[in-house]
Amino acid sequence: MLTGTTFEAVAILALIAVAHTIISTVIAKRLSSGEKASGQNSGATGVSATATPVFGSTPANDQFSKAA
């Protein structure tokens, strides 16, 4: 059985965990709301067209396609 002090400690930790979850969810929604607005115009989902540089048509490590 839980003693009074142990129960209080578990209750406080549970309240902290719930508060942390709620606050983290709110912060994540606020941070991702700006990304959704700017990402809708790029045409790609999750990847911005300007964030992926194109250095050439062949990848730097092309050994697998050369071996085949």
N, C-alpha and C positions, 0 to 999 in steps of 0.2 A: 504494500500500500504506500501511497505517496504521503509524506508528511506535509505539514502546512508550508514549510519553507520551500520544499522541492516543488510543490504544486504552484506556488507563486512564481518561482523561477521559470517553470515551464510555461505558465500563462503569459509572463512578460515576454519570453522569447517568441511565443506564438503571435502576440500582438505586434512585435517588431517585424516579424516575417510578413504578416499581412500588410502592415504599413509600407514596408519596403516594396512589396509586389505592386501595390496601388500606385505609389510614387513613381516607380520605374516604368509602369505602363503609361502613365500620363506623360512622363518625359519622352519616352520613345515615340508616342503618338505626335507630340509637338515637333520632335526632330524630323520625323519621317514625313510630316505633312508638307514641308517645303520641298523635299525630294520628289514627292509624287507630282507636284505641280510642274517642276522643271523637267521631269522625265517623261511626261506625257507627250511633249512636242517632238521628242527625238525619234520616235518610231520604233525604238528597241525597248524591250522590257527589261529593266534592271541594269542595262549597260548603256552608258552614254556614248554617242558616236565619236565625240571628241576625246574621250578618255582612253581610247584604244589607238595608239599610234601605229601607222603602217610603215615599216621600214623597207619592205620588199615583198614580192609575191611568194617567196619561199621562206619557210621558217629557218631559224638559225641551226636547229638540230634536225637535219633532214635525213639522218642515217637510216631510219626505218623504211622510208619510201625508196631510197636508193638501193637498199638490200632486197626489196621485193622486186 
